[in-house]
Amino acid sequence: MDCVTDCEFLTTLEVARHLRVTPRQVAILAASGRLPFVRQGRLLRFPRQAWETWLAQQNAAALASLGEGTAHAA
């Protein structure tokens, strides 16, 4: 599949709302290479599949850093 023509894309504002950050912070994440994106002219677009994969990886890393998955006494 050619993602540039066949994928659904999220806007910077949509990603910002999901992450509860400003659109500027999303642009900074993208510019730093930490968030997958493509350019459409001056606009940043985020392929939904790549975004969902990135988000799952971030969630897994956050849970691992908290020690989730270990047995806790009730």
MODELLER restraints for C-alpha pairs under 7 A, 6 or more apart:
rsr = mdl.restraints
at = mdl.atoms
rsr.add(forms.Gaussian(group=physical.xy_distance, feature=features.Distance(at['CA:7:A'], at['CA:47:A']), mean=6.19, stdev=0.5))
rsr.add(forms.Gaussian(group=physical.xy_distance, feature=features.Distance(at['CA:8:A'], at['CA:47:A']), mean=5.93, stdev=0.5))
rsr.add(forms.Gaussian(group=physical.xy_distance, feature=features.Distance(at['CA:8:A'], at['CA:48:A']), mean=5.67, stdev=0.5))
rsr.add(forms.Gaussian(group=physical.xy_distance, feature=features.Distance(at['CA:9:A'], at['CA:45:A']), mean=5.84, stdev=0.5))
rsr.add(forms.Gaussian(group=physical.xy_distance, feature=features.Distance(at['CA:9:A'], at['CA:46:A']), mean=5.19, stdev=0.5))
rsr.add(forms.Gaussian(group=physical.xy_distance, feature=features.Distance(at['CA:9:A'], at['CA:47:A']), mean=4.42, stdev=0.5))
rsr.add(forms.Gaussian(group=physical.xy_distance, feature=features.Distance(at['CA:9:A'], at['CA:48:A']), mean=5.28, stdev=0.5))
rsr.add(forms.Gaussian(group=physical.xy_distance, feature=features.Distance(at['CA:10:A'], at['CA:45:A']), mean=5.80, stdev=0.5))
rsr.add(forms.Gaussian(group=physical.xy_distance, feature=features.Distance(at['CA:10:A'], at['CA:46:A']), mean=4.96, stdev=0.5))
rsr.add(forms.Gaussian(group=physical.xy_distance, feature=features.Distance(at['CA:10:A'], at['CA:47:A']), mean=6.30, stdev=0.5))
rsr.add(forms.Gaussian(group=physical.xy_distance, feature=features.Distance(at['CA:10:A'], at['CA:48:A']), mean=6.09, stdev=0.5))
rsr.add(forms.Gaussian(group=physical.xy_distance, feature=features.Distance(at['CA:11:A'], at['CA:44:A']), mean=6.88, stdev=0.5))
rsr.add(forms.Gaussian(group=physical.xy_distance, feature=features.Distance(at['CA:11:A'], at['CA:45:A']), mean=5.29, stdev=0.5))
rsr.add(forms.Gaussian(group=physical.xy_distance, feature=features.Distance(at['CA:11:A'], at['CA:46:A']), mean=6.39, stdev=0.5))
rsr.add(forms.Gaussian(group=physical.xy_distance, feature=features.Distance(at['CA:12:A'], at['CA:23:A']), mean=5.74, stdev=0.5))
rsr.add(forms.Gaussian(group=physical.xy_distance, feature=features.Distance(at['CA:12:A'], at['CA:26:A']), mean=6.54, stdev=0.5))
rsr.add(forms.Gaussian(group=physical.xy_distance, feature=features.Distance(at['CA:12:A'], at['CA:44:A']), mean=6.39, stdev=0.5))
rsr.add(forms.Gaussian(group=physical.xy_distance, feature=features.Distance(at['CA:12:A'], at['CA:45:A']), mean=6.61, stdev=0.5))
rsr.add(forms.Gaussian(group=physical.xy_distance, feature=features.Distance(at['CA:13:A'], at['CA:23:A']), mean=5.54, stdev=0.5))
rsr.add(forms.Gaussian(group=physical.xy_distance, feature=features.Distance(at['CA:16:A'], at['CA:22:A']), mean=5.52, stdev=0.5))
rsr.add(forms.Gaussian(group=physical.xy_distance, feature=features.Distance(at['CA:16:A'], at['CA:23:A']), mean=5.23, stdev=0.5))
rsr.add(forms.Gaussian(group=physical.xy_distance, feature=features.Distance(at['CA:16:A'], at['CA:26:A']), mean=6.03, stdev=0.5))
rsr.add(forms.Gaussian(group=physical.xy_distance, feature=features.Distance(at['CA:29:A'], at['CA:35:A']), mean=5.57, stdev=0.5))
rsr.add(forms.Gaussian(group=physical.xy_distance, feature=features.Distance(at['CA:30:A'], at['CA:36:A']), mean=6.37, stdev=0.5))
rsr.add(forms.Gaussian(group=physical.xy_distance, feature=features.Distance(at['CA:30:A'], at['CA:37:A']), mean=6.51, stdev=0.5))
rsr.add(forms.Gaussian(group=physical.xy_distance, feature=features.Distance(at['CA:36:A'], at['CA:46:A']), mean=6.46, stdev=0.5))
rsr.add(forms.Gaussian(group=physical.xy_distance, feature=features.Distance(at['CA:36:A'], at['CA:50:A']), mean=6.52, stdev=0.5))
rsr.add(forms.Gaussian(group=physical.xy_distance, feature=features.Distance(at['CA:36:A'], at['CA:51:A']), mean=6.79, stdev=0.5))
rsr.add(forms.Gaussian(group=physical.xy_distance, feature=features.Distance(at['CA:37:A'], at['CA:44:A']), mean=6.39, stdev=0.5))
rsr.add(forms.Gaussian(group=physical.xy_distance, feature=features.Distance(at['CA:37:A'], at['CA:45:A']), mean=5.56, stdev=0.5))
rsr.add(forms.Gaussian(group=physical.xy_distance, feature=features.Distance(at['CA:37:A'], at['CA:46:A']), mean=4.51, stdev=0.5))
rsr.add(forms.Gaussian(group=physical.xy_distance, feature=features.Distance(at['CA:37:A'], at['CA:47:A']), mean=6.57, stdev=0.5))
rsr.add(forms.Gaussian(group=physical.xy_distance, feature=features.Distance(at['CA:38:A'], at['CA:44:A']), mean=5.88, stdev=0.5))
rsr.add(forms.Gaussian(group=physical.xy_distance, feature=features.Distance(at['CA:38:A'], at['CA:45:A']), mean=5.31, stdev=0.5))
rsr.add(forms.Gaussian(group=physical.xy_distance, feature=features.Distance(at['CA:38:A'], at['CA:46:A']), mean=6.32, stdev=0.5))
rsr.add(forms.Gaussian(group=physical.xy_distance, feature=features.Distance(at['CA:39:A'], at['CA:45:A']), mean=6.02, stdev=0.5))
